[in-house]
Amino acid sequence: MSFLMRTVPLARSVPRTSTRLFATTPTTRKTATETAKETVEQATQKAKEAIGLGSGKSSELAGEAKGKASEVAGKVKGEASEATGKAKGTAEEVSAEARAKGQDAKAKVQGSD
């Protein structure tokens, strides 16, 4: 009777590795929400630092831009006054020529009378 043969169960002494079942110290792992919160805090801190550095640089650049603008404005003002002087000189020359021609024409008219 082979079906009545006695079978011996296999020993299941496989060592099991388990996580900490009992400990007196807190776990060092963080939850997903704690990790996300820290990441957001770090990003916020970096943004604050960048804004702080950016405002200092922007005021420095604004000062440089003002200096360049005043320099260019002075140069343009000088060129404008020079052009105005030339225009006045040319106008006086043309006016003097016109007066001379007018007097010559007046003299011719009076002379032909």
N, CA, C and O atoms as a Tinker XYZ file with bonds, in Angstrom:
   452  protein
     1  N      0.801000   -1.150000    0.000000    73     2
     2  CA     0.000000    0.000000    0.000000    64     1     3
     3  C      0.868000    1.246000    0.000000    63     2     4     5
     4  O      1.291000    1.802000    1.013000    81     3
     5  N      1.059000    1.576000   -1.118000    73     3     6
     6  CA     1.951000    2.689000   -1.317000    64     5     7
     7  C      1.323000    4.019000   -0.921000    63     6     8     9
     8  O      2.031000    4.968000   -0.584000    81     7
     9  N      0.032000    4.086000   -0.959000    73     7    10
    10  CA    -0.574000    5.362000   -0.605000    64     9    11
    11  C     -0.585000    5.594000    0.889000    63    10    12    13
    12  O     -0.833000    6.716000    1.331000    81    11
    13  N     -0.337000    4.622000    1.639000    73    11    14
    14  CA    -0.307000    4.796000    3.074000    64    13    15
    15  C      1.099000    5.043000    3.587000    63    14    16    17
    16  O      1.325000    5.132000    4.793000    81    15
    17  N      1.995000    5.148000    2.707000    73    15    18
    18  CA     3.375000    5.369000    3.109000    64    17    19
    19  C      3.477000    6.691000    3.854000    63    18    20    21
    20  O      2.849000    7.687000    3.497000    81    19
    21  N      4.229000    6.664000    4.823000    73    19    22
    22  CA     4.380000    7.827000    5.673000    64    21    23
    23  C      5.373000    8.794000    5.045000    63    22    24    25
    24  O      6.465000    8.406000    4.631000    81    23
    25  N      4.975000   10.045000    4.983000    73    23    26
    26  CA     5.867000   11.064000    4.440000    64    25    27
    27  C      6.328000   11.960000    5.568000    63    26    28    29
    28  O      5.596000   12.261000    6.510000    81    27
    29  N      7.523000   12.355000    5.434000    73    27    30
    30  CA     8.105000   13.222000    6.448000    64    29    31
    31  C      8.079000   14.647000    5.914000    63    30    32    33
    32  O      8.613000   14.902000    4.835000    81    31
    33  N      7.484000   15.564000    6.625000    73    31    34
    34  CA     7.471000   16.948000    6.127000    64    33    35
    35  C      8.874000   17.542000    6.147000    63    34    36    37
    36  O      9.682000   17.252000    7.028000    81    35
    37  N      9.135000   18.372000    5.162000    73    35    38
    38  CA    10.436000   19.006000    5.061000    64    37    39
    39  C     10.580000   20.062000    6.146000    63    38    40    41
    40  O      9.622000   20.738000    6.521000    81    39
    41  N     11.754000   20.176000    6.616000    73    39    42
    42  CA    12.012000   21.175000    7.648000    64    41    43
    43  C     12.075000   22.551000    6.991000    63    42    44    45
    44  O     12.815000   22.746000    6.026000    81    43
    45  N     11.337000   23.460000    7.487000    73    43    46
    46  CA    11.313000   24.807000    6.928000    64    45    47
    47  C     12.067000   25.744000    7.842000    63    46    48    49
    48  O     11.487000   26.628000    8.472000    81    47
    49  N     13.285000   25.551000    7.901000    73    47    50
    50  CA    14.099000   26.391000    8.760000    64    49    51
    51  C     14.858000   27.435000    7.926000    63    50    52    53
    52  O     16.042000   27.682000    8.152000    81    51
    53  N     14.176000   28.024000    6.989000    73    51    54
    54  CA    14.777000   29.048000    6.162000    64    53    55
    55  C     14.839000   30.334000    6.998000    63    54    56    57
    56  O     13.824000   30.788000    7.527000    81    55
    57  N     16.017000   30.901000    7.107000    73    55    58
    58  CA    16.100000   32.113000    7.926000    64    57    59
    59  C     15.340000   33.262000    7.260000    63    58    60    61
    60  O     15.449000   33.487000    6.055000    81    59
    61  N     14.603000   33.949000    8.043000    73    59    62
    62  CA    13.811000   35.065000    7.534000    64    61    63
    63  C     14.465000   36.372000    7.951000    63    62    64    65
    64  O     14.930000   36.536000    9.079000    81    63
    65  N     14.482000   37.266000    7.024000    73    63    66
    66  CA    14.966000   38.599000    7.367000    64    65    67
    67  C     13.738000   39.475000    7.519000    63    66    68    69
    68  O     12.855000   39.492000    6.662000    81    67
    69  N     13.701000   40.165000    8.571000    73    67    70
    70  CA    12.530000   40.996000    8.796000    64    69    71
    71  C     12.971000   42.415000    9.115000    63    70    72    73
    72  O     14.116000   42.667000    9.488000    81    71
    73  N     12.065000   43.294000    8.962000    73    71    74
    74  CA    12.347000   44.681000    9.304000    64    73    75
    75  C     12.307000   44.811000   10.811000    63    74    76    77
    76  O     11.986000   43.864000   11.529000    81    75
    77  N     12.635000   45.988000   11.268000    73    75    78
    78  CA    12.706000   46.190000   12.724000    64    77    79
    79  C     11.333000   45.982000   13.343000    63    78    80    81
    80  O     10.391000   46.727000   13.071000    81    79
    81  N     11.241000   45.001000   14.145000    73    79    82
    82  CA     9.978000   44.742000   14.807000    64    81    83
    83  C      9.858000   45.564000   16.078000    63    82    84    85
    84  O      8.769000   46.012000   16.440000    81    83
    85  N     10.974000   45.757000   16.747000    73    83    86
    86  CA    10.939000   46.517000   17.987000    64    85    87
    87  C     12.260000   47.246000   18.125000    63    86    88    89
    88  O     13.330000   46.648000   18.014000    81    87
    89  N     12.172000   48.551000   18.370000    73    87    90
    90  CA    13.389000   49.320000   18.542000    64    89    91
    91  C     13.086000   50.504000   19.448000    63    90    92    93
    92  O     11.946000   50.962000   19.531000    81    91
    93  N     14.099000   50.984000   20.113000    73    91    94
    94  CA    13.906000   52.132000   20.996000    64    93    95
    95  C     14.329000   53.440000   20.331000    63    94    96    97
    96  O     14.064000   54.515000   20.869000    81    95
    97  N     14.975000   53.366000   19.180000    73    95    98
    98  CA    15.386000   54.580000   18.474000    64    97    99
    99  C     14.439000   54.834000   17.301000    63    98   100   101
   100  O     13.898000   53.890000   16.724000    81    99
   101  N     14.241000   56.077000   16.955000    73    99   102
   102  CA    13.329000   56.358000   15.840000    64   101   103
   103  C     13.958000   55.942000   14.508000    63   102   104   105
   104  O     15.179000   55.866000   14.374000    81   103
   105  N     13.122000   55.685000   13.566000    73   103   106
   106  CA    13.632000   55.287000   12.262000    64   105   107
   107  C     14.285000   56.479000   11.578000    63   106   108   109
   108  O     13.909000   57.628000   11.811000    81   107
   109  N     15.253000   56.196000   10.742000    73   107   110
   110  CA    15.943000   57.277000   10.048000    64   109   111
   111  C     15.333000   57.556000    8.687000    63   110   112   113
   112  O     15.725000   58.515000    8.022000    81   111
   113  N     14.413000   56.765000    8.274000    73   111   114
   114  CA    13.745000   56.987000    7.002000    64   113   115
   115  C     12.691000   58.074000    7.150000    63   114   116   117
   116  O     12.060000   58.217000    8.198000    81   115
   117  N     12.519000   58.834000    6.080000    73   115   118
   118  CA    11.526000   59.903000    6.091000    64   117   119
   119  C     10.367000   59.504000    5.203000    63   118   120   121
   120  O     10.516000   58.742000    4.248000    81   119
   121  N      9.222000   60.036000    5.542000    73   119   122
   122  CA     8.066000   59.762000    4.701000    64   121   123
   123  C      8.150000   60.618000    3.452000    63   122   124   125
   124  O      8.966000   61.536000    3.368000    81   123
   125  N      7.310000   60.315000    2.495000    73   123   126
   126  CA     7.314000   61.062000    1.235000    64   125   127
   127  C      6.940000   62.522000    1.474000    63   126   128   129
   128  O      7.496000   63.416000    0.836000    81   127
   129  N      6.012000   62.768000    2.378000    73   127   130
   130  CA     5.611000   64.152000    2.642000    64   129   131
   131  C      6.731000   64.942000    3.304000    63   130   132   133
   132  O      6.915000   66.122000    3.004000    81   131
   133  N      7.476000   64.313000    4.194000    73   131   134
   134  CA     8.598000   65.004000    4.831000    64   133   135
   135  C      9.679000   65.348000    3.812000    63   134   136   137
   136  O     10.247000   66.440000    3.850000    81   135
   137  N      9.963000   64.424000    2.908000    73   135   138
   138  CA    10.958000   64.653000    1.865000    64   137   139
   139  C     10.515000   65.789000    0.946000    63   138   140   141
   140  O     11.311000   66.666000    0.611000    81   139
   141  N      9.251000   65.774000    0.540000    73   139   142
   142  CA     8.724000   66.828000   -0.332000    64   141   143
   143  C      8.765000   68.178000    0.369000    63   142   144   145
   144  O      9.099000   69.192000   -0.244000    81   143
   145  N      8.426000   68.189000    1.650000    73   143   146
   146  CA     8.435000   69.438000    2.411000    64   145   147
   147  C      9.855000   70.013000    2.486000    63   146   148   149
   148  O     10.044000   71.217000    2.313000    81   147
   149  N     10.831000   69.176000    2.738000    73   147   150
   150  CA    12.220000   69.643000    2.795000    64   149   151
   151  C     12.682000   70.176000    1.445000    63   150   152   153
   152  O     13.387000   71.182000    1.377000    81   151
   153  N     12.283000   69.500000    0.371000    73   151   154
   154  CA    12.661000   69.939000   -0.973000    64   153   155
   155  C     12.079000   71.313000   -1.271000    63   154   156   157
   156  O     12.760000   72.176000   -1.826000    81   155
   157  N     10.821000   71.511000   -0.902000    73   155   158
   158  CA    10.184000   72.811000   -1.122000    64   157   159
   159  C     10.872000   73.890000   -0.293000    63   158   160   161
   160  O     11.084000   74.999000   -0.783000    81   159
   161  N     11.222000   73.588000    0.947000    73   159   162
   162  CA    11.911000   74.557000    1.801000    64   161   163
   163  C     13.278000   74.928000    1.227000    63   162   164   165
   164  O     13.670000   76.095000    1.259000    81   163
   165  N     14.003000   73.940000    0.703000    73   163   166
   166  CA    15.313000   74.218000    0.098000    64   165   167
   167  C     15.167000   75.087000   -1.145000    63   166   168   169
   168  O     15.949000   76.014000   -1.355000    81   167
   169  N     14.161000   74.787000   -1.971000    73   167   170
   170  CA    13.933000   75.579000   -3.181000    64   169   171
   171  C     13.549000   77.010000   -2.823000    63   170   172   173
   172  O     13.991000   77.956000   -3.474000    81   171
   173  N     12.734000   77.167000   -1.798000    73   171   174
   174  CA    12.341000   78.502000   -1.352000    64   173   175
   175  C     13.546000   79.280000   -0.861000    63   174   176   177
   176  O     13.692000   80.463000   -1.167000    81   175
   177  N     14.400000   78.630000   -0.111000    73   175   178
   178  CA    15.601000   79.291000    0.413000    64   177   179
   179  C     16.512000   79.726000   -0.718000    63   178   180   181
   180  O     17.043000   80.837000   -0.695000    81   179
   181  N     16.699000   78.861000   -1.713000    73   179   182
   182  CA    17.551000   79.206000   -2.848000    64   181   183
   183  C     16.956000   80.363000   -3.637000    63   182   184   185
   184  O     17.685000   81.233000   -4.113000    81   183
   185  N     15.632000   80.377000   -3.777000    73   183   186
   186  CA    14.975000   81.477000   -4.499000    64   185   187
   187  C     15.162000   82.792000   -3.745000    63   186   188   189
   188  O     15.410000   83.830000   -4.358000    81   187
   189  N     15.044000   82.749000   -2.414000    73   187   190
   190  CA    15.244000   83.960000   -1.614000    64   189   191
   191  C     16.665000   84.479000   -1.762000    63   190   192   193
   192  O     16.881000   85.686000   -1.874000    81   191
   193  N     17.630000   83.576000   -1.762000    73   191   194
   194  CA    19.026000   83.977000   -1.925000    64   193   195
   195  C     19.260000   84.582000   -3.306000    63   194   196   197
   196  O     19.967000   85.580000   -3.446000    81   195
   197  N     18.657000   83.963000   -4.329000    73   195   198
   198  CA    18.833000   84.465000   -5.697000    64   197   199
   199  C     18.210000   85.849000   -5.840000    63   198   200   201
   200  O     18.774000   86.715000   -6.509000    81   199
   201  N     17.065000   86.063000   -5.224000    73   199   202
   202  CA    16.420000   87.378000   -5.285000    64   201   203
   203  C     17.265000   88.405000   -4.567000    63   202   204   205
   204  O     17.402000   89.537000   -5.029000    81   203
   205  N     17.829000   88.020000   -3.447000    73   203   206
   206  CA    18.689000   88.936000   -2.700000    64   205   207
   207  C     19.911000   89.321000   -3.495000    63   206   208   209
   208  O     20.288000   90.492000   -3.516000    81   207
   209  N     20.544000   88.360000   -4.153000    73   207   210
   210  CA    21.711000   88.650000   -4.983000    64   209   211
   211  C     21.301000   89.418000   -6.223000    63   210   212   213
   212  O     22.020000   90.310000   -6.675000    81   211
   213  N     20.149000   89.075000   -6.774000    73   211   214
   214  CA    19.680000   89.737000   -7.987000    64   213   215
   215  C     19.393000   91.204000   -7.764000    63   214   216   217
   216  O     19.673000   92.023000   -8.639000    81   215
   217  N     18.837000   91.561000   -6.609000    73   215   218
   218  CA    18.517000   92.969000   -6.378000    64   217   219
   219  C     19.785000   93.787000   -6.250000    63   218   220   221
   220  O     19.812000   94.935000   -6.694000    81   219
   221  N     20.829000   93.245000   -5.664000    73   219   222
   222  CA    22.101000   93.957000   -5.559000    64   221   223
   223  C     22.725000   94.168000   -6.925000    63   222   224   225
   224  O     23.247000   95.242000   -7.222000    81   223
   225  N     22.670000   93.146000   -7.745000    73   223   226
   226  CA    23.236000   93.258000   -9.088000    64   225   227
   227  C     22.402000   94.192000   -9.943000    63   226   228   229
   228  O     22.946000   94.939000  -10.756000    81   227
   229  N     21.086000   94.159000   -9.771000    73   227   230
   230  CA    20.252000   95.027000  -10.592000    64   229   231
   231  C     20.491000   96.490000  -10.252000    63   230   232   233
   232  O     20.498000   97.336000  -11.146000    81   231
   233  N     20.688000   96.804000   -8.967000    73   231   234
   234  CA    20.962000   98.196000   -8.623000    64   233   235
   235  C     22.323000   98.620000   -9.146000    63   234   236   237
   236  O     22.504000   99.769000   -9.548000    81   235
   237  N     23.286000   97.696000   -9.145000    73   235   238
   238  CA    24.612000   97.987000   -9.702000    64   237   239
   239  C     24.502000   98.257000  -11.202000    63   238   240   241
   240  O     25.088000   99.210000  -11.715000    81   239
   241  N     23.744000   97.408000  -11.898000    73   239   242
   242  CA    23.553000   97.599000  -13.333000    64   241   243
   243  C     22.781000   98.875000  -13.626000    63   242   244   245
   244  O     23.043000   99.547000  -14.624000    81   243
   245  N     21.836000   99.208000  -12.767000    73   243   246
   246  CA    21.077000  100.448000  -12.959000    64   245   247
   247  C     21.998000  101.653000  -12.824000    63   246   248   249
   248  O     21.871000  102.617000  -13.579000    81   247
   249  N     22.916000  101.609000  -11.875000    73   247   250
   250  CA    23.884000  102.694000  -11.714000    64   249   251
   251  C     24.774000  102.830000  -12.935000    63   250   252   253
   252  O     25.039000  103.942000  -13.392000    81   251
   253  N     25.235000  101.711000  -13.463000    73   251   254
   254  CA    26.057000  101.742000  -14.671000    64   253   255
   255  C     25.267000  102.293000  -15.853000    63   254   256   257
   256  O     25.792000  103.065000  -16.655000    81   255
   257  N     24.004000  101.891000  -15.955000    73   255   258
   258  CA    23.167000  102.363000  -17.059000    64   257   259
   259  C     22.949000  103.872000  -16.954000    63   258   260   261
   260  O     22.962000  104.578000  -17.961000    81   259
   261  N     22.750000  104.360000  -15.726000    73   259   262
   262  CA    22.580000  105.806000  -15.537000    64   261   263
   263  C     23.832000  106.545000  -15.973000    63   262   264   265
   264  O     23.749000  107.572000  -16.647000    81   263
   265  N     24.981000  106.032000  -15.593000    73   263   266
   266  CA    26.252000  106.656000  -15.974000    64   265   267
   267  C     26.419000  106.707000  -17.479000    63   266   268   269
   268  O     26.800000  107.737000  -18.034000    81   267
   269  N     26.133000  105.595000  -18.137000    73   267   270
   270  CA    26.246000  105.551000  -19.599000    64   269   271
   271  C     25.235000  106.497000  -20.236000    63   270   272   273
   272  O     25.553000  107.187000  -21.204000    81   271
   273  N     24.021000  106.530000  -19.698000    73   271   274
   274  CA    22.988000  107.398000  -20.259000    64   273   275
   275  C     23.384000  108.863000  -20.138000    63   274   276   277
   276  O     23.204000  109.626000  -21.087000    81   275
   277  N     23.919000  109.272000  -18.989000    73   275   278
   278  CA    24.325000  110.663000  -18.826000    64   277   279
   279  C     25.506000  110.994000  -19.730000    63   278   280   281
   280  O     25.601000  112.107000  -20.247000    81   279
   281  N     26.401000  110.036000  -19.923000    73   279   282
   282  CA    27.540000  110.238000  -20.814000    64   281   283
   283  C     27.060000  110.443000  -22.252000    63   282   284   285
   284  O     27.510000  111.356000  -22.945000    81   283
   285  N     26.147000  109.585000  -22.683000    73   283   286
   286  CA    25.611000  109.693000  -24.041000    64   285   287
   287  C     24.806000  110.978000  -24.185000    63   286   288   289
   288  O     24.870000  111.640000  -25.221000    81   287
   289  N     24.046000  111.333000  -23.147000    73   287   290
   290  CA    23.250000  112.564000  -23.204000    64   289   291
   291  C     24.161000  113.784000  -23.332000    63   290   292   293
   292  O     23.859000  114.702000  -24.095000    81   291
   293  N     25.265000  113.804000  -22.599000    73   291   294
   294  CA    26.219000  114.907000  -22.700000    64   293   295
   295  C     26.823000  114.994000  -24.086000    63   294   296   297
   296  O     26.985000  116.083000  -24.638000    81   295
   297  N     27.153000  113.846000  -24.643000    73   295   298
   298  CA    27.738000  113.813000  -25.988000    64   297   299
   299  C     26.726000  114.314000  -27.018000    63   298   300   301
   300  O     27.071000  115.107000  -27.894000    81   299
   301  N     25.499000  113.861000  -26.915000    73   299   302
   302  CA    24.448000  114.277000  -27.844000    64   301   303
   303  C     24.170000  115.771000  -27.695000    63   302   304   305
   304  O     23.979000  116.477000  -28.685000    81   303
   305  N     24.151000  116.242000  -26.457000    73   303   306
   306  CA    23.913000  117.667000  -26.208000    64   305   307
   307  C     25.021000  118.505000  -26.847000    63   306   308   309
   308  O     24.737000  119.538000  -27.453000    81   307
   309  N     26.269000  118.077000  -26.722000    73   307   310
   310  CA    27.389000  118.780000  -27.340000    64   309   311
   311  C     27.273000  118.803000  -28.855000    63   310   312   313
   312  O     27.493000  119.834000  -29.491000    81   311
   313  N     26.926000  117.661000  -29.425000    73   311   314
   314  CA    26.754000  117.596000  -30.880000    64   313   315
   315  C     25.592000  118.463000  -31.333000    63   314   316   317
   316  O     25.663000  119.089000  -32.390000    81   315
   317  N     24.524000  118.509000  -30.547000    73   315   318
   318  CA    23.359000  119.334000  -30.901000    64   317   319
   319  C     23.716000  120.813000  -30.855000    63   318   320   321
   320  O     23.311000  121.572000  -31.735000    81   319
   321  N     24.469000  121.231000  -29.843000    73   319   322
   322  CA    24.846000  122.649000  -29.764000    64   321   323
   323  C     25.806000  123.009000  -30.897000    63   322   324   325
   324  O     25.771000  124.123000  -31.420000    81   323
   325  N     26.655000  122.065000  -31.268000    73   323   326
   326  CA    27.556000  122.297000  -32.398000    64   325   327
   327  C     26.759000  122.460000  -33.691000    63   326   328   329
   328  O     27.034000  123.359000  -34.485000    81   327
   329  N     25.773000  121.591000  -33.900000    73   327   330
   330  CA    24.939000  121.683000  -35.097000    64   329   331
   331  C     24.131000  122.975000  -35.093000    63   330   332   333
   332  O     23.943000  123.599000  -36.137000    81   331
   333  N     23.652000  123.374000  -33.913000    73   331   334
   334  CA    22.907000  124.632000  -33.805000    64   333   335
   335  C     23.806000  125.811000  -34.173000    63   334   336   337
   336  O     23.375000  126.719000  -34.883000    81   335
   337  N     25.034000  125.805000  -33.702000    73   335   338
   338  CA    25.991000  126.864000  -34.028000    64   337   339
   339  C     26.256000  126.936000  -35.526000    63   338   340   341
   340  O     26.304000  128.027000  -36.095000    81   339
   341  N     26.426000  125.786000  -36.166000    73   339   342
   342  CA    26.653000  125.754000  -37.607000    64   341   343
   343  C     25.439000  126.293000  -38.351000    63   342   344   345
   344  O     25.573000  127.043000  -39.319000    81   343
   345  N     24.255000  125.905000  -37.893000    73   343   346
   346  CA    23.028000  126.365000  -38.549000    64   345   347
   347  C     22.881000  127.877000  -38.411000    63   346   348   349
   348  O     22.490000  128.551000  -39.364000    81   347
   349  N     23.191000  128.412000  -37.233000    73   347   350
   350  CA    23.106000  129.855000  -37.035000    64   349   351
   351  C     24.108000  130.579000  -37.940000    63   350   352   353
   352  O     23.779000  131.600000  -38.544000    81   351
   353  N     25.316000  130.051000  -38.029000    73   351   354
   354  CA    26.341000  130.651000  -38.896000    64   353   355
   355  C     25.905000  130.648000  -40.348000    63   354   356   357
   356  O     26.063000  131.648000  -41.047000    81   355
   357  N     25.357000  129.534000  -40.807000    73   355   358
   358  CA    24.890000  129.436000  -42.184000    64   357   359
   359  C     23.734000  130.397000  -42.420000    63   358   360   361
   360  O     23.660000  131.039000  -43.468000    81   359
   361  N     22.831000  130.498000  -41.448000    73   359   362
   362  CA    21.690000  131.413000  -41.583000    64   361   363
   363  C     22.173000  132.851000  -41.675000    63   362   364   365
   364  O     21.635000  133.630000  -42.462000    81   363
   365  N     23.172000  133.216000  -40.889000    73   363   366
   366  CA    23.700000  134.582000  -40.934000    64   365   367
   367  C     24.370000  134.859000  -42.281000    63   366   368   369
   368  O     24.236000  135.951000  -42.832000    81   367
   369  N     25.088000  133.869000  -42.805000    73   367   370
   370  CA    25.727000  134.034000  -44.114000    64   369   371
   371  C     24.680000  134.236000  -45.202000    63   370   372   373
   372  O     24.810000  135.131000  -46.037000    81   371
   373  N     23.663000  133.418000  -45.191000    73   371   374
   374  CA    22.600000  133.526000  -46.194000    64   373   375
   375  C     21.888000  134.861000  -46.055000    63   374   376   377
   376  O     21.565000  135.513000  -47.048000    81   375
   377  N     21.649000  135.258000  -44.818000    73   375   378
   378  CA    20.979000  136.547000  -44.575000    64   377   379
   379  C     21.836000  137.698000  -45.081000    63   378   380   381
   380  O     21.320000  138.630000  -45.698000    81   379
   381  N     23.126000  137.643000  -44.829000    73   379   382
   382  CA    24.029000  138.702000  -45.302000    64   381   383
   383  C     24.058000  138.734000  -46.822000    63   382   384   385
   384  O     24.048000  139.817000  -47.408000    81   383
   385  N     24.093000  137.581000  -47.476000    73   383   386
   386  CA    24.073000  137.537000  -48.937000    64   385   387
   387  C     22.776000  138.113000  -49.476000    63   386   388   389
   388  O     22.769000  138.856000  -50.457000    81   387
   389  N     21.670000  137.756000  -48.812000    73   387   390
   390  CA    20.369000  138.262000  -49.259000    64   389   391
   391  C     20.312000  139.784000  -49.117000    63   390   392   393
   392  O     19.798000  140.464000  -50.006000    81   391
   393  N     20.828000  140.326000  -48.018000    73   391   394
   394  CA    20.851000  141.776000  -47.839000    64   393   395
   395  C     21.697000  142.448000  -48.929000    63   394   396   397
   396  O     21.309000  143.463000  -49.507000    81   395
   397  N     22.854000  141.854000  -49.185000    73   395   398
   398  CA    23.743000  142.425000  -50.205000    64   397   399
   399  C     23.074000  142.413000  -51.571000    63   398   400   401
   400  O     23.146000  143.401000  -52.302000    81   399
   401  N     22.434000  141.323000  -51.921000    73   399   402
   402  CA    21.742000  141.235000  -53.210000    64   401   403
   403  C     20.567000  142.204000  -53.241000    63   402   404   405
   404  O     20.272000  142.805000  -54.275000    81   403
   405  N     19.902000  142.350000  -52.105000    73   403   406
   406  CA    18.779000  143.296000  -52.024000    64   405   407
   407  C     19.255000  144.720000  -52.221000    63   406   408   409
   408  O     18.615000  145.501000  -52.925000    81   407
   409  N     20.362000  145.060000  -51.610000    73   407   410
   410  CA    20.901000  146.419000  -51.755000    64   409   411
   411  C     21.396000  146.646000  -53.186000    63   410   412   413
   412  O     21.236000  147.730000  -53.746000    81   411
   413  N     22.007000  145.591000  -53.773000    73   411   414
   414  CA    22.441000  145.720000  -55.166000    64   413   415
   415  C     21.239000  145.934000  -56.089000    63   414   416   417
   416  O     21.290000  146.757000  -57.003000    81   415
   417  N     20.180000  145.203000  -55.849000    73   415   418
   418  CA    18.986000  145.351000  -56.668000    64   417   419
   419  C     18.374000  146.727000  -56.458000    63   418   420   421
   420  O     17.896000  147.345000  -57.409000    81   419
   421  N     18.386000  147.213000  -55.212000    73   419   422
   422  CA    17.831000  148.533000  -54.904000    64   421   423
   423  C     18.677000  149.610000  -55.609000    63   422   424   425
   424  O     18.147000  150.575000  -56.160000    81   423
   425  N     19.984000  149.419000  -55.576000    73   423   426
   426  CA    20.871000  150.385000  -56.229000    64   425   427
   427  C     20.650000  150.388000  -57.733000    63   426   428   429
   428  O     20.696000  151.447000  -58.358000    81   427
   429  N     20.413000  149.236000  -58.319000    73   427   430
   430  CA    20.163000  149.170000  -59.763000    64   429   431
   431  C     18.853000  149.856000  -60.119000    63   430   432   433
   432  O     18.749000  150.557000  -61.125000    81   431
   433  N     17.877000  149.640000  -59.286000    73   431   434
   434  CA    16.561000  150.252000  -59.549000    64   433   435
   435  C     16.683000  151.765000  -59.417000    63   434   436   437
   436  O     16.144000  152.500000  -60.244000    81   435
   437  N     17.376000  152.236000  -58.401000    73   435   438
   438  CA    17.521000  153.687000  -58.217000    64   437   439
   439  C     18.423000  154.290000  -59.299000    63   438   440   441
   440  O     18.221000  155.429000  -59.721000    81   439
   441  N     19.394000  153.535000  -59.732000    73   439   442
   442  CA    20.312000  154.007000  -60.759000    64   441   443
   443  C     19.653000  154.079000  -62.122000    63   442   444   445
   444  O     20.053000  154.923000  -62.924000    81   443
   445  N     18.710000  153.285000  -62.423000    73   443   446
   446  CA    18.059000  153.289000  -63.714000    64   445   447
   447  C     16.976000  154.332000  -63.792000    63   446   448   449
   448  O     16.462000  154.600000  -64.878000    81   447
   449  N     16.611000  154.932000  -62.674000    73   447   450
   450  CA    15.611000  155.979000  -62.697000    64   449   451
   451  C     16.111000  157.201000  -63.290000    63   450   452
   452  O     15.378000  158.186000  -63.383000    81   451
